[in-house]
Amino acid sequence: MPAPQITHPSPLTPLSNTPPLEVLILDDERFDRHRLARLCSGLEFPCAISNATSLTEFQDLLAQTTFGLILLDYALPDGTGLEALNMMHLCARNLNTPALMVSGLAESGIMDQAEAAGCYRFLEKDTLSSEAFACAVKDALTLTVPLVASDSARFESAEVEQLLARAVALYAQDIKPMVSRLMRQMRNLRAQQPLDDAPASHAAEQNCLSLWSFLIEMERQDGATLLANVTRTAPTGTPAPPEPKSSKPPSPFSAPRH
């Protein structure tokens, strides 16, 4: 089943059928925050307004809520709107949220930097009209690629366990014949022509037996145990081995199991 997507309200959608668009306003001037909130209330869809007066408050709100639109002032008491854009790009919740910079500092250098930093539009406070604001918001929401909701994109744990168990069993079945052939070849070679380095030959054979035991063990593991072993790590950071079973695995020279 395809994962649902986070979509932004369309200006053409009826108010009664549209969830509020979460809007974050970053501005240290109370008058300007109220003005932007009034402009949002004049849009053709409902908005839920959150306010931040500094970059510190802004960063806290970014971590708490996924916003559909962010309105930024440039000059702030503890930084600039460009720093706010950078905070957005570093925030998993809001790295794709459209942003408009609404500032009284309409310098070309600031506009260029804002656009280069990913701002959709730079709007001048002194000349901003409700029509221009609505048009800019509509364009920003239309051009934004919706993010896939991370929670809904996750597979059910039962599916992951089943797939993991099947994959491990298939890999074990592919490797076991190779280990078996290698051990047969080593024993045949030793029977026909005794090796000079008997301890090394014995160690190699023991390593093959250990690998065979490991493959048998992996085939017997259920999906939940395999998944736990994948996510569980040893203190050194290396994957922890599976829990040992009490039963002894069959020899690679025994009759195959069906």
Secondary structure as the mmCIF struct_conf table of DSSP 4:
data_model
#
loop_
_struct_conf.conf_type_id
_struct_conf.id
_struct_conf.beg_label_comp_id
_struct_conf.beg_label_asym_id
_struct_conf.beg_label_seq_id
_struct_conf.end_label_comp_id
_struct_conf.end_label_asym_id
_struct_conf.end_label_seq_id
HELX_LH_PP_P HELX_LH_PP_P1 PRO A 2 PRO A 4
STRN STRN1 GLN A 5 GLN A 5
HELX_LH_PP_P HELX_LH_PP_P2 HIS A 8 SER A 10
TURN_TY1_P TURN_TY1_P1 PRO A 11 LEU A 12
BEND BEND1 THR A 13 THR A 13
HELX_RH_3T_P HELX_RH_3T_P1 LEU A 15 ASN A 17
HELX_LH_PP_P HELX_LH_PP_P3 PRO A 19 PRO A 20
STRN STRN2 LEU A 21 LEU A 26
BEND BEND2 ASP A 28 ASP A 28
HELX_RH_AL_P HELX_RH_AL_P1 ARG A 30 SER A 41
TURN_TY1_P TURN_TY1_P2 GLY A 42 GLY A 42
BEND BEND3 LEU A 43 PHE A 45
STRN STRN3 CYS A 47 ALA A 52
BEND BEND4 THR A 53 SER A 54
HELX_RH_AL_P HELX_RH_AL_P2 LEU A 55 GLN A 64
BEND BEND5 GLY A 68 GLY A 68
STRN STRN4 LEU A 69 LEU A 72
BEND BEND6 TYR A 74 TYR A 74
STRN STRN5 ALA A 75 LEU A 76
TURN_TY1_P TURN_TY1_P3 PRO A 77 ASP A 78
STRN STRN6 GLY A 79 THR A 80
HELX_RH_AL_P HELX_RH_AL_P3 GLY A 81 HIS A 89
TURN_TY1_P TURN_TY1_P4 LEU A 90 LEU A 90
TURN_TY1_P TURN_TY1_P5 ALA A 92 ASN A 96
STRN STRN7 ALA A 99 SER A 103
BEND BEND7 GLY A 104 GLY A 104
HELX_RH_AL_P HELX_RH_AL_P4 SER A 108 ALA A 116
TURN_TY1_P TURN_TY1_P6 ALA A 117 GLY A 118
BEND BEND8 TYR A 120 TYR A 120
STRN STRN8 ARG A 121 GLU A 124
TURN_TY1_P TURN_TY1_P7 LYS A 125 THR A 127
HELX_RH_AL_P HELX_RH_AL_P5 SER A 130 LEU A 143
HELX_LH_PP_P HELX_LH_PP_P4 THR A 144 LEU A 147
STRN STRN9 VAL A 148 VAL A 148
HELX_LH_PP_P HELX_LH_PP_P5 ALA A 149 ALA A 149
TURN_TY1_P TURN_TY1_P8 SER A 150 ALA A 153
BEND BEND9 ARG A 154 ARG A 154
HELX_LH_PP_P HELX_LH_PP_P6 PHE A 155 GLU A 156
HELX_RH_AL_P HELX_RH_AL_P6 SER A 157 GLN A 192
BEND BEND10 GLN A 193 GLN A 193
BEND BEND11 ASP A 196 ASP A 196
HELX_RH_AL_P HELX_RH_AL_P7 ALA A 198 ARG A 220
HELX_RH_AL_P HELX_RH_AL_P8 GLY A 223 THR A 231
STRN STRN10 THR A 233 THR A 233
TURN_TY1_P TURN_TY1_P9 PRO A 235 THR A 236
BEND BEND12 GLY A 237 THR A 238
STRN STRN11 PRO A 239 PRO A 239
HELX_LH_PP_P HELX_LH_PP_P7 ALA A 240 LYS A 245
BEND BEND13 SER A 246 SER A 247
HELX_LH_PP_P HELX_LH_PP_P8 LYS A 248 SER A 251
TURN_TY1_P TURN_TY1_P10 PRO A 252 PHE A 253
BEND BEND14 SER A 254 SER A 254
HELX_LH_PP_P HELX_LH_PP_P9 ALA A 255 ARG A 257
#
